[in-house]
Amino acid sequence: MAQNLSSSHFEDPFVLYGETFSSRLLLGTSRYPSPKVLLDAVLKAQPAMLTASLRRQTSGEQQGGNRFWEMLDQLGVPVLPNTAGCHSAQEAITTAHMAREVFGTDWIKLELIGDDYTLQPDTLNLVDTASRLIKDGFKVLPYCTDDLVLCQRLVDAGCQAIMPWAAPIGTGKGPINPFALQTLRSRIQVPMIVDAGLGRPSHACQVMEWGFDGVLLNTAVALALDPVAMAGAFSAATQAGRDAYLSGTMAEQASAQPSTPVIGTPFWHHA
């Protein structure tokens, strides 16, 4: 009987801050055509967490006020609040504390924006901000660039997982610096979730094949022609990439190699 190589959370646990999750896909909740589409996409993808911005939601990005929060609660998927839109350390810290009161969770995705054009994280203040939140009892998932030194400093500050980007938020370009990301994977030992810039399921599969522990998506699903089907595609691609990584992909060869070696001389050559 053929062995089933598909991994599950029992055989291959995805653990963040001591908690185990059954999926390696995290899904954002903004920019969907309607709450119903968001709901169906979540049910299709079965993500580990749903990210939500307290600042953007309360400012009216999502229509429906409290109904939006009620819908998230009814889904039964853990919510990962984020500090999207924050440009200073104090702003991010204040938002994180507000989110903890609203959602009743110590989890926080730390976004500290340093540039409005690229939405690149403020790398100079990110480590200190993360450190302060960790001291306040938060489980911090910092959104960061693919800079190795920055990521190591975040780990040194107490972050038990980090979220490097593949490309600037919302661009859908996929991994624009494969060397940097693969270097990160080989040097950083905590779980890493690729966040921002993934546009296609193949992008998610690729970074998972490199050994990353999960992916976070929003725009690629929300702005697809069929967000629900795309959510399913990303879920499947994420798991496929993980299975490929665990299975061990073949080494690349410089030249063609026959898949069926020729051994001996065919009998008809002796006729």
N, C-alpha and C positions, 0 to 999 in steps of 0.2 A: 504494500500500500504506500502510495507516495506521501512523503512528509509534507505537512502544511507549514510553509515558511512564513505565513502572515503573522506578524507580531501582534500582541495585545497588551493591554496595560498590566496584565498579570505576568507575562513573560518578559516584558520590556517596559518597566514602569517609568512614567514621566513624572519626576519629583521636583517640586519647587518649594523651597523653604519647609521641607519636611512633609508637604502634602502631595498626594498622588492624584494624577489626573488621567482620565481615560482617553483623551484626545491630545494631539500635539498641534492642533490648530486653534488659534485665538481669533476672534472675529470682532470687528468694530461695528458700531450701531448707527453711524451717521450717513447721510446722503442717500438713503434708500428712497425709492419712489413713493413708498407708503409704509405705514406700520405693519400692514398685512404682509407685504413683501419681505420685510425684515423678519417677521415672525416665521414665515415659511422657510426663509434662508437658514435661520438658526436651527429649525427642526430638521432641515436637510443635512446641514453640516455637522451637527452635534458637537460644537466646539467645547474646549476646556473652559474658556472664560469669554465673557463679553466685555469689551471696553466701552466706557461711557465717560463723556466729559461733563463734569458738573457745571463748569463755566458756560459752555456752549449750549447745553440743554436748557439751563435756567434763563439764558438770554433769548430763548425762543427759536433756536435752530430747528428743534422738533416741535411740531404742533401737537397740542393736546395736553400740555402741562403734566399734571400728576398721572394721567393715563399712561404716559410713556413709562414712568417708573413702575407703575403697577404691572404693565405688560412684561417688563424685564423680570420682575419678581415672580410672575406666574410661570415664566419659562423654566425656572428652577436651575438655570445655569449661573455659576458664580460670576459676579460682576467685578471687573477690574477697573476702578475709577482711574482717570488720568488727569494730569494737570495741563492739558492742551491749552495753548493760548497764553501761558505764563512766560513772562520775559525777565523776571527777577527771582532771586532765591526766596525772598520773603513772600512774594506773590504765590509761588509754587507751594511753599510750606503752609501758608494760610489755606489755600485751596485743598491741600491734602487733608488737613484737619477737618475742614468742612465736609469733605467727602466721607471721611470716617464716621462722622455723626449721621450723615444722610443714609449711607449704605450699611453702616454697622460692620465695617470690615477694616482690617489693618493693611490690606493689599493696596498698593498704589503704583501706577505706571507714571514714573517721573519724566515729564517733558519740560525742559527749560530751553526755550528758543533763543538763539543768539543772533539769527539773521532772518529777516522777514521774507526775503526773496527765495532762499533755498530751504527755509525752515530748519536749517542746521542747528543742532543742539549747541548751547553755550558751553563749550568744552572747558573753559576756564573756571566756571563756577559750579559745574555739574557735580563734581566729586564732593565738594564741601556740602552742597545741598543734600545730596544723598546721605552723607554721613549724619547730618542733623536729623533727617527723617528716621534713619535707623535708630538713632538714640532715643527718638520719640516713640519707638515701638512699631514702626511701619515695616512691612515686607516690601522692599523697594525693588521695582523692575525699572531700571533706568534706560531710557531711549538715548542712544549714543551713536557716534560715528564708528567707523571700522578701524579707528586708531588704536594700535596695540597698547601703547603706554597708557592712554586714557582708560581703556578697559581694565587693565591690570590695576590701576589706581582705584577704580570703582570696586573691584574685588577686594583690594586691601582695606577699603573703607567699610567693608562688611556686606556688600551686595552679594547675595547667594545665587544670583542669576542676572544676566545683562541682556540688553536688546539692541544689538548693532543694526544699523540700516544697511539695505542693499543698494539703495539709491534715494534721492530726496523724496519726501512724502508726496504721494499722489502722482508720481511721474510714470509709474508702470514700466520703467526701463529694465527692471531685473538687476541682477548683480553687476554693477559697473566696475567693480574692482575685485575680481575673483582672487587675485593673489593675496590681497589684504584680508579678505574673509577667510580664506583657507589657512593663512598664517595665524589668524585669531583662533581658529578651531584647534590648531596644533599646539598652541601655547596657553590658552585659557582653559582652566579645568572645570569651571562651574557651568551649569546649563546656559545655553545661549539660544535666544529666540530671535530670528531675523525679522525685523520690524521696519516697514516702510520701503516702498519702491518696487515691490513685486507686482507684476501685471498679468502674468499668465500662470496657469497651473504648472507648466514646465519649469518656471522659475522656482516655484516652491519645491518641486521635486529635486531640482538641481542642488539647492542649498541643503536639503535634507540628505542627499547622497553624499555631500561633503562632511556630514556628521553633525550638523546643527540639530538642536533638540526640538525645535518647533518653529512655527511661523505665525506672524500676526498680519491679518489682512483687513482692509476696509474698502478702499476705493475700487480695487480690482473686482470685488464682488458687487458692491452697491451700484456701480455705474455700468455693469455689464448689461447687454440687451435682455438677458434672462438671469437676474441675480440668483434665483433659487437653483437653477441648473449649475451656474458657475460655482455656487457655494459647495455643491456636491462634487464638482470636478476638482476644486482645490482640496477638499477633504481627502478624496481618493489619491490625488497626486502627493499630498503630504505623507500619507501612509506608505505609498509606493516608494517614495524616496527613502523613507526610514527603513523599509524592508530591504531595499537595495544596499543601503549602508551596512546593515547588519549581515547581509549575505556575503559581502565582500566582492566588489566589482573587479573585473579582470584588469590587469595592467595594460596600459597602452603599448603598442608595438610600433617601431619605426618603419617597418615594412610589412607587406602582406604575409599572413601565415595561413597555410591550408587548414581548414577545419577538419578535414578527413585526411590524415597522413597516408601516403602510399607505401605499403610494405611488400617487398618481394616483387616478382614479375608476374603479370597476368598469365594464366595457363595458355591462353590462345596465342601468345607470342612464340610458343614452342611448336606450333603447327607447321 
